[in-house]
Amino acid sequence: MHRRYREHDARVVMDLDGIWDFAFLGDVDPETVDVAAIRFDDRMAVPGCFDATPAYASLRGLVAYRREILLQDATPHRLWLAGVHHWCRVLLDGEHLQDHAGGFTRFAVDVRGHKAGTAELVVLVDSRFDYERSPLHHEYFDWYQFGGIARGAELHRLGSQWIDAVQVVTQSISPPEIQVTISHGAVAAPGELGLTLSVDGKILLTEGVNLTTFSGTMVRTMTLPDATLWSPASPNLHVLDVRLGDDDVRTRFGIRQVTVRDQQILINDEPVKLLGFNRHAAHPEFGHAIPEMVMISDVQQLLDMGCNFVRGSHYPQDARFLDLCDEAGICVWSEAIGWQHTAEHLTDPHFIDAQLAGIDEMVAADFNHPAVIMRGILNESHSHDPACRPGYETLLGHLRDLDGSRPVTYASNHPFEDVCLDLVDILSVNCYPGWYGSEIERIPDEIDRIVAALDPEHAEKPLIISEIGAGAIYGWRDWNGARWTESYQARLLETVIRHLFVDRDRVAGLAIWQFCDCRTSEAVRKILGRPGGFNNKGVVDAYRRPKQAYDAVKRAFHALK
Ligand code: ADA
């Protein structure tokens, strides 16, 4: 998992990343597989996507990963898996501990009542599409869904009493004040324990607490008179250390408030124009298991172009990427997985329950990142269908219940007939004038038509153009400048930026589709518009080589500053 800072000093944490035993089982039912008889005839990197490696390229099926782990003693341990694609079953010494559905989110598997010493961990991973087992992943999505343990693994010794989570919310920016919520657990009611909270190495609170239950939460408020605020221009971060009894958690946070008012998004009461991209966490050589240096290079390219915004399309992002965005001052739209769902899914409790669980995991993981300034759900789903509205109400309501401190949104591609826009704080519209259907010259009119349709009812809400773009094949440049050339893409994006921010001033943000080219599924309905099996609308290609549009966007974004 390798966060950008150490999360525990006192707690024993074992990094399980490395080379694990591996077996590709193929079209086998996980319910009937004889785990003890699996022949592990290969080795595989964790984190990694097996189907991004030459031997298993493009294969889907059931696979098994195995390694030995060391339980320090017989007290509870917690295994963290930070993203397994996209269904898995975890077994320890042959005992079935837990199943998990859904990639891209971090989840815990508790190990209780196990004796001290080494134990054999087996993770069965299924990358096939199976609605019953894994309702959030569908083959028709417009990105390739790689398989494997993509975001690493850790084993934590919890001991007899532990901290489950620490959440930090900015209560006030003047004077800076934070609210810290500590959830805790124990094998038996622990009684008297010491609680210490330190910020940036300075102890600010120390007290004795009497915990009379197995688990619970404590809330403390702290004023930090000298603390600097976080903003895209000054991404100041602070470190909170929580020590409760024998356990500790360190978390990094920023002090900032996000509000929406008069068509604007404000950070610390200052309006901000969000300029940036949609980014798929994908790379031809690594699948979804993006190494940190590639993330760093992505962030550097975004900063170089003058961006302050990334939409994490279309699923929760790696914690290390969020760490980098915190440091770089890049605002993030954190998005739960979803792509063009209809009433068939949105009225199905099985789908909604899986969405709710995925949202829980996304929010738990991204909560303390100041860069995450908003959250979204259900990209381009049927928000124009009244039958889908209850699903939108449930999921957006759940986001608000979990965290009232961030605005919520969803990307709509039905701006003229949408029936759920009253449920959001920020309007977000995906549109492709100049690419699907019309010509570049039509872009201003088509954008104005969208604004005119939204404004009568939602005039006070900020509006983000959450997708707009054109395909360009890396290296294809000629005098004709037709679709698929780098020059067509550059011209289209220049036109969009000029119209949104120079000729008009209605939108609060732009997320260009997209940062990097990414592989897509053969099953996507539009595959004939996906040369080479890639969505080629990146301003850099899948290996991050810049196209002409990179410089065009860079010039245009810098000119707005
Ligand atoms: C949609 C969708 C994106 C991508 C895009 C495209 O707007 O949200 O994921 O598929 O279209 O390239 O056509």
Boltz pocket constraint, residues with backbone or C-beta under 6 A from the ligand:
constraints:
  - pocket:
      binder: B
      contacts: [[A, 142], [A, 314], [A, 379], [A, 380], [A, 430], [A, 467], [A, 513], [A, 535], [A, 537]]
      max_distance: 6.0
